[in-house]
């Protein structure tokens, strides 16, 4: 029984890995279930045993990648010192969003999202929405701020401002020292915004 469960887990992992690689390289629309089955070394019937449609397979593949990646940069939010927690989060967040895996997903969504909006909705639910929810809980617990939506959006926008030049090929991913400086400045701006939110004084 244990061996059967391991075989099933291994098959699903292979399917998810093959699917995401093909979606990123060929696009969602141009990737067939037959091709995914071929790359994963399973039959198409096996894929449909675990995933009811190509859309559900895409969501599952994306979720597996997002959970693995986001858990790394969200983990520092549990650190005792709130400033250190935000600084460590910020560095990890930028590094994750400059990774080749993430950039490939963004290129896929830009090219195919308008034609298949459900894949964009799936990406948002598993990535940005989860991050914003965790940050909102952090600000509530650490700063007693019930609604920090504007501050969160500004903070994340500053962090993500490093992504566009890399995404469109203007230059390579910046060195870690530059990422660190950018993250520290973003946290300083955020802390100032939070002070204004708490005191009402500019």
Secondary structure as UniProt FT lines:
FT   HELIX           2..26
FT   TURN            29..30
FT   HELIX           33..40
FT   HELIX           44..50
FT   HELIX           54..74
FT   HELIX           75..78
FT   HELIX           82..97
FT   HELIX           100..112
FT   TURN            113..115
FT   HELIX           117..126
FT   HELIX           128..143
FT   HELIX           149..160
FT   TURN            161..162
FT   HELIX           163..167
FT   TURN            168..169
FT   HELIX           176..199
//
